[in-house]
């Protein structure tokens, strides 16, 4: 674990001074995958030969003075809805087992250009929606902190792989919380950037007006470095927005003194699902932020139920539109969970969909108004630790509060703050103004340090 325990920044420094090679780092990652993934099922495909070849190429370039940036020579893996040229993009579905991507997704191309070393494809839910299903071509990923528990939403493989120390960075996507939910339940950093900040081209869609792509990473700093490589305008993605990309590490360690933090307390404190450990974790985090010099005050947002209803109507209508032909022709090739979540979209009327989009604009304006006099918001991401596989809780009833900021499009980060009594991670959510990912990351980095999470060791994973 010595090499894999190093941050992305530390790995980069070591590679450039010749302390070790990208091939050594990649072999260490591949060895840990071989040792643990038979238990975790985070990967659906490992590309050992291609990864080693890419690592050797990175070593040769760095020795020759050709430096592609902070991810050059760093291993990563990608959620299996992101296209990688020449590899299957299965979306964890029988419908896509024979699909081979003709070209890289925009994010894949950016990471390739940055010299990152692709290890393989990561587990997801079927078409990024269904749930932790056992009737699919690949088994569901498991939570490294306790493999009897789920790792979260559809970026489950990404979060499980990072939390288990198989790698430092993975790509992920988020439509109603599938970056921040798995990150929260696996104890890693998960950043959903502003809508339009990262291209979705070449990523299988779920809801084209709420899909976001972003990183899941071992630390907030690792996430900042990954976003630096992933962010940027893509004229071939209709949802991409041409907005300057700043240096995400420039203010990362400035702390929170003087930072104005709004807390939408009614969002989480009025929820029956809020567990005592989660309540205590949020309260302790806010207290530490005050002690560190932040100005913490309550703010009001529209009722959480409005955000959730808006999200469900839009996602159901758009996802059904994407799948309607396959649902009509190949319904029995879908897993039971995915089919059960796609089909209700057939009953959503055009007027309902348009009403939801109008409501969405109002809700986004309300979040922006709350951020007018506050630099960031800090709120819950999960009301409890990860449920077990046998809990009977389906995704629509999971105690997560991520979807409001997919609806609004604001950047949002899940950052761990400790462990609950059951030994599973607790987290909070930081939300910022449009395109102020730098401010969100700054606050998240401070929380990571104030709570001591950056010193928490990796989970111990029992293998057969």
N, C-alpha and C positions, 0 to 999 in steps of 0.2 A: 504493500500500500504506500510505500514511501513516495514514489513519483505521483501516484494518483491523489495523494493527500495535498499536493501543491495546488495553489490557485492557478487560474489561467494566466494571470500576470506573472506569477512565480515560474510557471512552466515556460513561458515566453522568455523570461530572463535567462533561465537555465539553458534553453536551446540556443540562444544567441551568444552565450559565453562558452558554449561547448561542454557544459557540465554533464550533459546527456544528450541523446538524439531523439528525434521524433519517432524513429523506429522503436527505440526502447520504450518510450511512453506508450506507443500503440500496442506493442507486445504486452506490456503490463495490463492495459485495458482489456485486450483480447483474453489474457489469462484469467482475469477476474470474471469476465463474462462466462468463460468456459466453466469456472468453478461454481458460480452462483445462479446463472440464468436458468438452469434446469429446475430450480426452485421458484424463481421470481417470474419467469415467462415475460420479461420486459421486452425481449427482442422477438420479432417474427422472422428475421433474416439477418445473418451476420456475414459481412463481406470481407473475410480475413485476407485473402490474397490482394484484393484491390486496395484495402486499407494499408497493408504493408508497402505496396508499391507507391501509394500516395505519400506515405511517411518518408520513404527513401527519396522521393522526388523533392519533398520539402527540405530534407537534410541537405541535399545537393544544392538547392537554391540558396539556402541560408549560408552555407559555406562559401558560395560564390558571390555573396553580397546582395542577392535579390530577396528583399524582405517584403512580403505581401501584407503585413500587418499583424495585429496582436493575436489572431487565431492561426497564424501560419504554423503548421505542424501539430496543431492541437486536435485530438480526437473528439468527434461529436457523433450523434446519431439523429435520425429524423423520423418523426411520426409517419406511419404508413398511409397517410393521405397526401404527402408531399411527393411530387414526381422526382425521380432520379433517372436520368437517361439510361436506358438499357435494363432497368430493373422493374419488376412488377410493382404496381401501386395497388395493393389488394383491398385497401379499406377494411380489412378483416372480414371480407365477405366472399361467399361462394360466387357471387356475380362477377367478381373482378380477378379471379385467380389467374386467368390467362391474359390479363391486360399488362402490357409492357410499355412503359413511358417512352415516348419518342424523343423527349427533350427534358432538360432540367426545369423544375419549378424556378421561379425568380429567386426565391430564397436560397435554394440549392445552388443556383448559379453564382449568387453573391458569395456564399460560403466557399464554393470551389475556387472562385477567383481570389478569395482571401487566404487560400492555402490550407483551410481546415481539412482534416482527415476523416472521411466518412467511414464509420464502423458498420453501419447497417440500418435496417428499418425497425421501428418500434411499434409495440402493440397499441391498439386503439379500441374503441367501440365500433361496431359495424356502422360504416359511413359516418363515424364520429357522433352517433346519437344513441344507439340501442341501449346499452347497459353492460353490466358484467356478465356476459352470456357464456354458457358452456355448450351451445349448439352451433358454434362457428368453426371455421377451419383451424383457428389457433386458440389456445386457451387464454383466458384473461390474465392480465398482469396481477401481481400480488404486492401488498404493502410490505416493504422491507422491515418496518418496525415490528410487524406481526403479520405473518403471511396468512393468517386466518381472516385478515381484514382487507377491505378493498383499498386500492390506492387513489380512487377518486374518479373524475370524469374521463372524457374520451382521450385525453393526453396522458392516460394512465401509465403506459410504457415509458414515456419520457420522464415522468416524475419518479417512477420506481427505479429506473436505471440510474438517474442522478443521485437519488437518495441512498442507493446501495453502493455508491462509489464506483460504478462501472465506468463512468465518465463525468466530466464537469458540466457539460452543456448539451442540451438537446433542443430541437425545434418542436414547437407545439402550436396548436390552434385553439381558438376560444370563440364559441358562439353564445353560450349562456353560462360560461364559467369553467371551461375545460382546460384552461391554463392554471388559474388560481385555485380551483378546487383540488386537483391532484397535488399541486404544490403545497397547499395547506395541510393536507392529510399525510403527505410524505415528508414534511419538514424541510422543504427547499424553497428557493425563491422562484416565483412565477410572475412574469410581467406580461400583461395585456397592454400593448401600446395603444395610442390614440387610433381611432378608425382612420385608415388611409395612410398610416405611417409606414407599414410594412406590406409589400405586395402580396396578394393572394393568388397571383397567376400561377397555374400549375399545381394548385392545391384543390383537392376535390371539394366542391362547395356543399355546405349544409343550409346556410341562409345568407344570401349574397349581400343583404344590407346589415347583417350583424356579425359576419365572420371576421375574425382578427387572427393574425399570426404573430407569434412572439417567442421568446426563449423561456425555457425552464433551466435553472442553473443551480449549482451548489451554493453560491453566495450571491448577494446583491451585486458585488463588483463583477463577478463572472457574468451575470445577466447584463450589466451595462456594456461589457466588452462585446458580448454576443449581439446585443441590439445595435451597437455601432456598425457591425458588419451587415446586419439584416435590413436596416432602415434605409429608406430612400425612395424617391419618386419612380414609378413605373408607368409610363404612358400607355402600356398595353393592359393595365388593370384599370377598369373604369372607376373603381373605388379608391384608387391611389390619389393622394393629395401631394402636390408639389410644395413642400414646406422645408425650410433649411434644417439640416441635421447637425445639431451641435456636438461638442465633445462631451459625452455622457459621464466621463470621469473627472472633468474639470472641477466640479464642486462636490464630488461624491463624499469627501471627508470633511466638509465644512461644519458638520453637526447641525443642531437644531436651535441654537440660541437665537431668539428673536423670531423664529418661525411661527407663523400663525396657523394653528391646527384646529379645524372644525370637526366636531364629533356629532354625527346624526344619531343621537342616543336612542331615540324611539325605534330606529331601524332594528336594533338587536335586543334592547332591554325589555321590550314589550312582547317578545316572542316566547311562547311556551317551550320551544325546543332548546332554548339557551341553557346549556349545562353549567353547573357551578364552576367547573374548571375553566371553561371558556370565558365566563363572566369575570373570573378572577384574573385570567390572563390579560384580558383587555384592560381591566382596571389598573393592573400593575404596570402595563405598558404606558398608559396615559400618565400615571404618576411619575414614571421615570422620565418621560418627555418633559413634564413640568419641571422636574428637578434639574434637567439639563438646560433649562432656559427657554423652552417653547411656551408660547401663549396658547393654552388649550381652552376651548369654549364650545358650548353646545350650539348646533345649528339645526334648522328644520328642513326636511325634505318631504316631498309628497309621500303618501303611504306606500310602504313596501309592496303591498298587494297590487297596486297599480302598475308598478314596474314588472312584477312577475306576470301578470295577466297580459300586458303588452308584449313581453318577450315571447310568451307561449303562443299567442295568436300569430305573430309575425313568423316565428320559426316554423310553426306547423304548416302555415300556408305556403311558405317558400320551399321548405323541404319536400312537401308533397308535390309541388310543381316540378321539382328536380327529378323526383323518382316516379312520377305517375305512370310513365310508359312501362317501366320495369315492374312496378307493382301490378299492373294489369296483365302482363305477360308471364312474369316469373315470380309471382308472390311467394311460392313455396321454397324458393331459393334464398329468401331472406330468413335470418334468424327470427325467432318469435318476438324478441324484445324490440328489434328495429321495426318490424312490420307493425307491431302494435302502437308504435309512436309515430310512424309516418301516415298511417291510414286516416286518423282523425282529421288531418288537414283537408281531406276531401269535403268535409262539411263546413268549411269556413267560407262564408260569402264574401264577395268582393267588397261590399260595404263594411263588413267587419274588419277586413284587412286594412282598408283605407282609414277607418276610424283608429285602428291601432297605430298606424303610421303618423296620424295627426297627434295622437296622444304622445307618441314617442318624442316628437318635436317639443312638446310642452314639458315633458319630463327632463329632456336634455337641457332645456333652458333653465329649469329649476336647479339642476346640479351646477350649472355654470354660475347661477346667481349666488349659490352657497359658497362658491369658490371666489367670488368677487372680492370679499374681504378676508379670505383665508387662503393661505398658500397651498395647503393640501387638506384633505379630509382623512381621518383615521376612523375606521369602523370594523365591524366583524367581517370575516370571510366565512368561517365555519362556526356554527353554534354548538358544535360538539366535535369530538374526535371521530376518526373514520369508523363507520359501522362494519360489522363483520359480514362475511359472505352469506351467512344464514340469518341475517337480521330481518329479512323480508322487506327492507326499505328499498324501493326503486328510486331511480334518479330524480323523478319529479318530486319525491318527498324527502330527499336528502337535506340535511340542515345546513345548506350553503346559501350565501347571500352575494353571489357573484353577478347574476344576470342584470341587475340594475345598470351596471356600467358598460355592459354590452349594448343595452338599450340606448344609453346616453352617448356612448362612444368615447368617453373620457379614459385616459390612461389609468390603469389600476395594477397594483402590485400586491401579491401575497408574500408576507415575510414571517418566518417562524418566530415564536416568542417563548417557547418552552415545551415541556412535556406534561400531559395530564396524568392523573392518578393511574390510568391504565397503561402508561408508558408510551402513549401515542402522541404525535405532535399537536401543538396548539399554534394558531397563527392569527395575525391581524391583517387588515387590508388598508393600503394607502392609495388614495385617489387624487389625481391632480387635474390642472387645467389642460385644455386641449394642447397637445404637442409639448407639454412640459414634463416629459418623461424624466428629464434631468432632475427636476424638483422632487418627483416621486421617488426616484432612486436615492437621492440624498437623504430623504426622510427614512426610507427603508434601511439604508446602510446604518443610520444612527440607531434605529430600533434593533437591528441585528446585534450591534455592539452593546447597547444599553441593557438588553436582556441576557447577554452572555451567550446567545445562540451560536456565535461564530466559534465558540470553544467546545461546543457539544460534539462528542465523537459520533462516528457513523454507527448505525444500528448493527447489532450482532445477528447474523443470518444463519439459522441452522440449515444444514444441507443433509440429504439422505446419506 
